[in-house]
Amino acid sequence: MYNKLFCFGLGYTARYLIDHLKDQNTPWQFSGTYRSLRNPPAPAISEYIFNGAHPMDHAAAILSDVSHMLISIPPQENIGDPVLQYHAAEISRLKNLKWLGLLSTTGIYGDQKGGWVDDNSLPAPTSVKGQQRLEAEQDWLKMLHDHQIPVHIFRLGSIYGPGKGPLANLRAGRVRKIIKPGQFFSRIHVADIAQALSASITSPNPGMTYNLVDDMPASSSEVIDYICDLLNRPPLPPLDYAEAEMSPMMKIFYSENKRVRNDRLKQELGITLRYPTYKEGFSALIKGQ
């Protein structure tokens, strides 16, 4: 009998999870949504349109026999979580659903002025987007409470991997070395996200939250310098944070300073990170591994 994974949002992490599950012994069927249909379509994935502004057509029939579900679409202003906004009723009636994973963010912990947070730390968002993420988490946990939907929450650090993150941006000439003394960011390789989600699927624990980060928070400038060394490139010129022009998203990124622990990821899910720090991660990416 097949497991059936439906992904609301077939983005970078969801597609990586699908590739990871394809390598397992358990047979899977995959489906999910894009904002618009792609040409050509992804192989072995049934695709549907859901743009977050309108309900997905024929949702009850499409979702009826789903056994696993991943939510990777972020909440939206004035809507909240668009999946819940338009499809809570259909999801609440699913009889075969064994696992639902919500991709959230460590941004729900807000600014900790460089201090540590762990899986048991209370959320304290300091940005509008962080507050939206927290509200989405709470709304999904209400689905667990009211309808026994097996919700699991994964709070992700900054994601990097093949074609995504500072290495890809450096090669494309899109990265700057911004200097903000004492600033820390937590990050994680997409392969480690995939193995964590897979481990949770194997050993579900509804209602649990997990911080998905590696073992070494570090400044972005430190990471960029390390990548330049690996590439035998001269270091990028430093740009003082106070002088840097930034997008609204980047301003949020730099306004929050914290270090995030991943104890539950290891202790409960039994994960050994393939890339425990950015050094192993970017070294492997440069070697094509």
N, C-alpha and C positions, 0 to 999 in steps of 0.2 A: 504493500500500500504506500502511495506517495505522500510525503509531506508537501504542503502547498504554502509557499511564502508569497505574500502580497506586500509590495513596498509602495506606500504612499510617498512618492518622490524617488525616482530611479536616478539619484545623483551619484556622486563619486563614491561615498561610503557604501551605499546600498549595492552598487554594482560590484564593488570589491567583496562584499559579503556573499553575494551570489556566486562569484568565482570561487570563493573559499568553500562554500557548501557543495559546489559541483565536484570538488576533490574528495568529498566524504563518501563513505560506503552507502549511506542512506539515500534512497532515491528521492529527488525533489522535483517539483514543478514550480516555475517562477512566473510571476506577473507583477505589474505595477503601473505607475502613472508617470507621464511626462506632461509638461504644460501644453505641448502640442506634439503630434505624431512625428517621429523621426523617419528620415529616408536615407539609407535603408533602415529597417527596424533591427533591433538587437536580436541576435540569434537565440533561440530557445527561451525567449521571454515574451509573454503575452502583454501587449502594451495598450493602455487606455489613457484618455485625456482627462486630466483634472488640473485646472489652473488656479484653484484656491478661491475663485470668485463665484463659481457656480457649482452645483452638485455634479458628480460624475453620473453619466447616463447609465441606467440599468444596474445601479450599485448593488441592490439586494441580490440579484442573480449572480453578479460577478464575485461577490464576497461570500456567497452562501456556504461554500465548502472549504474556505481558507482555514488552515491549521496554525499558521504563524503569520505575524504582521509586523512590519517595521514602519515607523512614522519618522520621516526625516524632513518633512516640510516645516519650516519655522512658523511660529505664530505671527499674525499680521495685525497691524494697528486697526482698531475698530471692529475686528473680527474675532481675534483670539486665535485658537488653533483651528485652521480651516477644515481639517478632517472631522473634528468634533462638531464644528458649526454645521456642516452639511451631512455628516454620515454617522453621528452618534447613535441614531436609532437603529440603523442596519447593523452596526458593530455590536450594540448591546444584545442583539438577538442571535449572535453567532453561537452555534452549539458545539462546533469542533475546534474552537480556538484554544490552543494550548499555550501560546506565548505571544505577547505583544511587547515590542521594544520601542521606547520613545527616545530619540536622540535629542538630548538637551545640551547644556553647556556649563562649564565651570563659572561662567559669568554670573550665575545665580548667587555666588558667594560674594560678589561685589569687590570693593577695594579693601584689602587687609593690610595695606601699607607694608607689603613685603612679608607679612607673617604667614604661617602655615595654616591650612585648613585640611580636614580629612572628611571621610564619608559620613561622619556623625556631626559635622559642623552645621550650625543653623544657617539657612540661606539668609543673605543680607544684600540683595541687589542694590547697586548704586546707579544703574542706568535704566532707561526706559525699556531697552531690549532685554536686559536681565530680568526686570520685573515681568515682562511679557512671558519669558521662558518659565519663570516660577509659577505664574498663573496657569500656564499650559500643563505643567507638571501636576499641579493641584487638581485641575479639571480631569486629567486622566486618572489620577488616584481616586477621584470620586466615581469613575466608571468601575474601578475595582470594587469599591465599597458598595455601590448600588447594584451592580450587575455581574460581579465576580469576573470581570474581564481581567485576564492575567497580565497586568501591566508591570513592566520593568523599566527603570529610568537610568539612562546612561549619560553622565555629565562629561562631555568631551572637552579636552584641551584643544589647542590649535592643531589642526590636522595637516600632516604632510605625507608625501609619498610620491610615486612615479607621476610626473607631470604636474604636481601641486606643491606649493610651499616655497620657501626661500631659494632652494636650488633652482627650481624651474624659473622663478622670477629673476634670479641673478643672471641666468643664461639668456633670458629675454630682455635684460636691461631694465627691469621694472622694480628693482629693489634699491633702497637707500639705507645707509648705516646710521640710524638715529641713535644718538647717545642720550640716555636718561639714567644717571647714576642710581644704583640701588634697585633698578627695575627688574622684575622676574616675570617670565611667562612659562606656563606649562604646556607641553605639546605631546603628541603621540603619532606614531606611524600608523597609516591606515591598515596595514597588515595586522597590527596588534589590536586595533578596533575590531576587525573581522574575527580574530580568534576569540576575543572576549565575548562578542555577541553569540558566536557559535557555542561557546562553553555555557552561556546562560540558557540557550535553547536546549542544550542537553540536560541541564540541571536547573529548571526554572524555580524561581522563588518570588512569586508575585508580591508587589509592593516594595521591593528592594531597589535602592539606588546605588550606583557604582560610579566612582570617579575614574574615567579612562584617560590617564596621563602616564608619562614615563617617570623614571626615577630621578631625573635631573632638571629641575627648573633652571632656566638660564635667560639672560638678556638676549634680545634679538641681535644686538651688535656682536656679542660673543659667538653666536651661531654663524653669523655671516662671515666673521673673520675665520672661523674654522673651515667653512666651505671654501673660501678663497685659498686657504692653505692647501686643502686637498686638490684643488684645481691648479695649483701653482700660479695663481694670479696675485697681483699686488692687492693689498687690502683696499677696500673702498674708502673714500674720504669720509671722515666723520661729519655728521650734521647734528648740531645741538637741537635737542627736543624743542626748546623755546623758539627756535627759528624755523622749524619745519612746518610746511604747509601740509595739511592732512585732510582727508575725507572725514565725514562724520563717523564712519565706522572705525577708522584708524584712531580718531580722537577717543572713542570709547575704549578701544584696545589699550591705549597708553594711559588712560585715566585710572585703570585698575591694576593693582600690583599685589600679587599673592603667589604663594607656593602651595601646590596641591599634592596631597598624599594619595596613594593608590592601594592602601592596605587591603580593602575588601576585594578588590580585583584579584589579588594574589591568594588571600586566605580562603575566601569562599569559592571562587571560580577556579582556583588552582592554576592560575595563569603564570607561566614564565615568559616574560616579554622577549620577543625576538630582537627587539631594539630597545634595550633598557635606558639608553640615553640618545641624545641627538647625534653623538659621535658615531655610534654603530649604525644609526639610521642613514645618515648622509654618506658615510663611507660606502655602505652597501648600494645606495642609489647611484653613486658615481661609478662604481664597478659594474653597474647593471644587474645587480642581484635582487 
